[in-house]
Amino acid sequence: MADQKKKLNKKALAGFLLAILSPVLAALLVAAFGPLYRLYPYPEVYIGILIVSAVLFPVLGRIFSVIGLIVSIVKRQKGKGLAIAGIVITALEFIVYFGALFFELLIALCGDVRKPI
């Protein structure tokens, strides 16, 4: 049994890849379509893809990473490090995304408090 190779947990790998793919895809979308947002014929498609990459991918990444971590510990498989990295990366993404959302709402509710030049 000691000479058997341990299998890589695919759920841990999927969670890690979703966690990495989310900010990369969001950054690519903002860089590609951000300056052309008003000129783009269907901006709701752009916003929909951005929301999916910013919200759905981290949630799925967190779910797969947690399941992958539990399964890899129970079955003694490889992938614990990938699962832990996926959990940490998605936690940082949630902090950044919801922090940005909080400040956007704060600015929208309070208005611009900067002094005019």
N, C-alpha and C positions, 0 to 999 in steps of 0.2 A: 504494500500500500504506500510505502514511503517513496518508491520509485515512480509512482504514477504522477503525471503532470496535472497540475491544478488547472481547471478551466476558468477562463475569464468570464465574469458575470456580465451578461449582455445588458441587463437593466442598469447596472452601474455605469457602463459605457454610454448607454443611451442618455442617461441623466446628465452625465458630464458633457456630452456633445450638445445637448439642448441648452445647457447652461452657457456654454461657450458661444453657440450659434446666435443666441438672442442679442447680446450687445453688438456683435459683429454685423448682423443683418440690420439692426436699427441704425447703426452708424453709417452703413452703406446707403440705406434709404434716405437718411437725412442729408448725406453728402450728395447723393445723386439727384434727388427731387426737391430738396429744401429750397434752393434758389429759384426753381421753376414751379413752385407750388401753385402760384396764382395762374400760371400759363398752362398748367397741365389740364387736359380736358375733363378728366374724372378725378378730382382730388379726393373723393370719398374712398376710392380704391387705395390710394396712397395712404390715407389715414387708417384704413382697415388693416392693411398689411403692417403698418407701424404698430398698431395696437396689438395685433397678433404676436408680433415679434417681441414687443415690450411686456406683454402681460401673459399670454398663453404659454410661450416657450419657457419662461422661468418657472411657472406653476407646474408644467409637465416635467421640467428638469428636476424640480424639487421632489415631486412624487416618485419619479423613477430612481432618483438618487437614494432616497430613504428606503424604498423597497429593495434596491440593489444592495445597500449597506446591510440591511437585515438578512437578506438571503445569503450574501457572501460570508457573513459571520456564522450563520447557522450551518451552511453547507461547506464551510471552509474553502471558499473559492477565492480566486484573485479578483481584484477590483475594489477592495475596501478604500484604497487611497483615491481612486477615481470618484467613488461615491461621496466621500468626505469632501473632496474638492468641489464636486457639483453642489453639495449642500452649502458650502461656504460662498461659492460664487453666486448662487441664487439669492442667498441672504444679502450679499452686497448689492445685487441688482435691485432687490426690493427696497433697500434703504435709499439708493440713488433715485429710483423711479418715483417712489412715494414722497421722498424729500422734495424732488422737483415739482411734483403735483401739489404738495403743501405750499410751497413758495409761490407757485402760479396762482393758487386760490387766494393766498394772502395778498398778493399784488392786485388781483381782480377785486377783492373785497375792500381793501384799504386805499387803492389807487396808488399813483406814483408819488412817493414822498420825497423825491429828490428836489432840491432847490433849482429853480430855473437859472440858466446862465445869463 
